Amino acid sequence: MKIYIYDTKNNEYLYEAEAQIDPLASSKGETIYLMPPNATQIAPTEPKAGYANIFTNGKWEQIKDERGKTYYGNDNNVVTITELGQEKGLNKEPKVDEKAKQLAEIEADISECENHIRHALFIGNTAALESLRNEYKELIIQREGLK
């Protein structure tokens, strides 16, 4: 007799086996099989891709299997799924700190503007200096507004 073994912790289908005959109970003429507590005679269906079979309430059901997938918590900590079931409350991508992103862009613009000012001073282009200095001051004001 075929039986289907499932994990004792999460009830996930493990494998198919042949039940052993109980020699003592079968000695009275009727064939009685030994049935482990984590086994059933009900065959599981083939799970859909990304799902696993679990035996619960006397029947097989398919649940999301995201084991091994990486998600991100609210503080961008990396979480690797280790248990059956669908993740809850996690993000597929790390959250982007928009303020930090804007600040980094402004810092890059400030650095570029400083290089233009140095170059203008080096080549003696005083005509460009005033507009470069005004641009630099505006970038500094933007940076301070983000801090």
C-alpha positions as a Markdown table, in Angstrom:
| # | Residue | x | y | z |
|---|---|---|---|---|
| 1 | Met | 0.0 | 0.0 | 0.0 |
| 2 | Lys | 1.4 | 3.4 | -1.0 |
| 3 | Ile | 1.6 | 6.1 | 1.6 |
| 4 | Tyr | 2.8 | 9.7 | 1.4 |
| 5 | Ile | 5.1 | 11.0 | 4.0 |
| 6 | Tyr | 5.2 | 14.6 | 5.1 |
| 7 | Asp | 7.4 | 16.7 | 7.4 |
| 8 | Thr | 6.5 | 16.7 | 11.1 |
| 9 | Lys | 7.3 | 20.4 | 11.5 |
| 10 | Asn | 5.6 | 22.1 | 8.5 |
| 11 | Asn | 3.6 | 19.2 | 7.0 |
| 12 | Glu | 5.4 | 19.6 | 3.7 |
| 13 | Tyr | 5.2 | 16.5 | 1.4 |
| 14 | Leu | 8.5 | 14.6 | 1.5 |
| 15 | Tyr | 8.2 | 11.3 | -0.4 |
| 16 | Glu | 6.1 | 8.3 | -1.4 |
| 17 | Ala | 6.7 | 5.0 | 0.4 |
| 18 | Glu | 5.3 | 1.5 | 0.8 |
| 19 | Ala | 3.5 | 0.9 | 4.1 |
| 20 | Gln | 4.8 | -2.1 | 6.0 |
| 21 | Ile | 2.4 | -4.9 | 7.1 |
| 22 | Asp | 1.8 | -5.1 | 10.9 |
| 23 | Pro | 2.7 | -8.7 | 11.6 |
| 24 | Leu | 1.0 | -8.8 | 15.0 |
| 25 | Ala | -2.3 | -7.2 | 13.9 |
| 26 | Ser | -2.3 | -9.1 | 10.6 |
| 27 | Ser | -1.9 | -12.5 | 12.3 |
| 28 | Lys | -5.7 | -12.7 | 12.7 |
| 29 | Gly | -6.2 | -13.0 | 9.0 |
| 30 | Glu | -6.9 | -9.4 | 7.9 |
| 31 | Thr | -3.9 | -7.4 | 6.4 |
| 32 | Ile | -3.2 | -4.4 | 8.6 |
| 33 | Tyr | -0.6 | -1.8 | 7.6 |
| 34 | Leu | 1.7 | 0.2 | 9.9 |
| 35 | Met | 1.0 | 3.9 | 9.3 |
| 36 | Pro | 3.5 | 6.5 | 10.6 |
| 37 | Pro | 1.8 | 9.5 | 12.3 |
| 38 | Asn | 3.2 | 11.8 | 9.5 |
| 39 | Ala | 1.8 | 9.8 | 6.6 |
| 40 | Thr | -1.4 | 9.6 | 4.6 |
| 41 | Gln | -2.9 | 7.4 | 1.9 |
| 42 | Ile | -4.1 | 10.5 | 0.0 |
| 43 | Ala | -1.8 | 11.2 | -2.9 |
| 44 | Pro | -0.7 | 14.8 | -3.3 |
| 45 | Thr | -1.2 | 16.6 | -6.7 |
| 46 | Glu | 1.8 | 18.0 | -8.6 |
| 47 | Pro | 2.4 | 21.5 | -7.1 |
| 48 | Lys | 2.4 | 24.5 | -9.4 |
| 49 | Ala | 5.7 | 26.2 | -10.0 |
| 50 | Gly | 6.8 | 28.2 | -6.9 |
| 51 | Tyr | 4.4 | 26.2 | -4.6 |
| 52 | Ala | 4.8 | 23.3 | -2.2 |
| 53 | Asn | 2.3 | 20.7 | -1.0 |
| 54 | Ile | 1.4 | 20.5 | 2.7 |
| 55 | Phe | -1.0 | 18.1 | 4.4 |
| 56 | Thr | -3.4 | 19.9 | 6.6 |
| 57 | Asn | -6.9 | 19.1 | 7.9 |
| 58 | Gly | -6.9 | 15.8 | 6.2 |
| 59 | Lys | -6.1 | 17.1 | 2.7 |
| 60 | Trp | -3.2 | 18.4 | 0.6 |
| 61 | Glu | -3.0 | 22.1 | -0.2 |
| 62 | Gln | -0.5 | 24.1 | -2.1 |
| 63 | Ile | 1.2 | 27.1 | -0.4 |
| 64 | Lys | 3.6 | 29.6 | -1.8 |
| 65 | Asp | 7.3 | 28.5 | -1.5 |
| 66 | Glu | 9.6 | 31.4 | -1.4 |
| 67 | Arg | 12.5 | 29.7 | 0.4 |
| 68 | Gly | 15.8 | 31.1 | -0.7 |
| 69 | Lys | 14.4 | 34.3 | -2.0 |
| 70 | Thr | 15.8 | 37.6 | -0.7 |
| 71 | Tyr | 13.6 | 40.4 | 0.5 |
| 72 | Tyr | 14.2 | 43.7 | 2.4 |
| 73 | Gly | 12.8 | 44.8 | 5.7 |
| 74 | Asn | 11.6 | 48.4 | 6.4 |
| 75 | Asp | 15.2 | 49.3 | 7.5 |
| 76 | Asn | 16.6 | 47.7 | 4.3 |
| 77 | Asn | 18.0 | 44.7 | 6.2 |
| 78 | Val | 18.3 | 41.7 | 4.0 |
| 79 | Val | 16.0 | 38.8 | 4.8 |
| 80 | Thr | 16.3 | 35.4 | 3.2 |
| 81 | Ile | 13.2 | 33.3 | 3.4 |
| 82 | Thr | 13.8 | 30.0 | 5.1 |
| 83 | Glu | 10.3 | 28.7 | 5.8 |
| 84 | Leu | 7.3 | 27.8 | 3.6 |
| 85 | Gly | 4.7 | 30.4 | 3.0 |
| 86 | Gln | 4.5 | 33.8 | 1.4 |
| 87 | Glu | 6.5 | 36.6 | 2.8 |
| 88 | Lys | 4.5 | 39.2 | 4.7 |
| 89 | Gly | 5.5 | 42.8 | 5.2 |
| 90 | Leu | 8.8 | 42.7 | 3.3 |
| 91 | Asn | 9.9 | 44.5 | 0.1 |
| 92 | Lys | 11.2 | 42.9 | -3.0 |
| 93 | Glu | 13.6 | 45.9 | -3.6 |
| 94 | Pro | 15.4 | 47.9 | -0.9 |
| 95 | Lys | 13.8 | 51.2 | -0.1 |
| 96 | Val | 15.5 | 54.2 | -1.7 |
| 97 | Asp | 16.1 | 57.2 | 0.6 |
| 98 | Glu | 15.0 | 60.0 | -1.7 |
| 99 | Lys | 16.5 | 62.7 | 0.5 |
| 100 | Ala | 19.8 | 61.0 | 0.5 |
| 101 | Lys | 19.7 | 60.5 | -3.2 |
| 102 | Gln | 18.9 | 64.2 | -3.8 |
| 103 | Leu | 21.7 | 65.1 | -1.4 |
| 104 | Ala | 24.2 | 62.9 | -3.3 |
| 105 | Glu | 23.2 | 64.5 | -6.6 |
| 106 | Ile | 23.6 | 68.0 | -5.2 |
| 107 | Glu | 27.0 | 67.1 | -3.7 |
| 108 | Ala | 28.1 | 65.8 | -7.2 |
| 109 | Asp | 26.9 | 69.1 | -8.7 |
| 110 | Ile | 28.8 | 71.1 | -6.1 |
| 111 | Ser | 32.0 | 69.2 | -6.8 |
| 112 | Glu | 31.5 | 69.7 | -10.6 |
| 113 | Cys | 30.9 | 73.4 | -10.0 |
| 114 | Glu | 34.0 | 73.7 | -7.8 |
| 115 | Asn | 36.0 | 72.1 | -10.7 |
| 116 | His | 34.6 | 74.6 | -13.2 |
| 117 | Ile | 35.5 | 77.5 | -10.9 |
| 118 | Arg | 39.1 | 76.3 | -10.4 |
| 119 | His | 39.4 | 75.8 | -14.2 |
| 120 | Ala | 38.0 | 79.3 | -14.8 |
| 121 | Leu | 40.5 | 80.8 | -12.3 |
| 122 | Phe | 43.4 | 78.8 | -13.8 |
| 123 | Ile | 42.7 | 80.0 | -17.4 |
| 124 | Gly | 41.8 | 83.5 | -16.3 |
| 125 | Asn | 38.2 | 83.4 | -17.5 |
| 126 | Thr | 36.8 | 86.0 | -15.2 |
| 127 | Ala | 33.7 | 86.4 | -17.3 |
| 128 | Ala | 32.5 | 82.9 | -16.3 |
| 129 | Leu | 33.4 | 83.3 | -12.6 |
| 130 | Glu | 30.3 | 85.3 | -11.6 |
| 131 | Ser | 27.8 | 82.9 | -13.0 |
| 132 | Leu | 29.7 | 79.9 | -11.6 |
| 133 | Arg | 29.9 | 81.5 | -8.2 |
| 134 | Asn | 26.1 | 82.2 | -8.3 |
| 135 | Glu | 25.5 | 78.6 | -9.3 |
| 136 | Tyr | 27.7 | 77.4 | -6.5 |
| 137 | Lys | 25.9 | 79.5 | -3.9 |
| 138 | Glu | 22.5 | 78.2 | -5.1 |
| 139 | Leu | 23.7 | 74.6 | -4.8 |
| 140 | Ile | 25.0 | 75.3 | -1.3 |
| 141 | Ile | 21.5 | 76.7 | -0.4 |
| 142 | Gln | 19.8 | 73.6 | -1.9 |
| 143 | Arg | 22.2 | 71.3 | 0.1 |
| 144 | Glu | 21.4 | 73.1 | 3.4 |
| 145 | Gly | 17.7 | 72.9 | 2.7 |
| 146 | Leu | 18.0 | 69.1 | 2.5 |
| 147 | Lys | 19.9 | 68.6 | 5.7 |
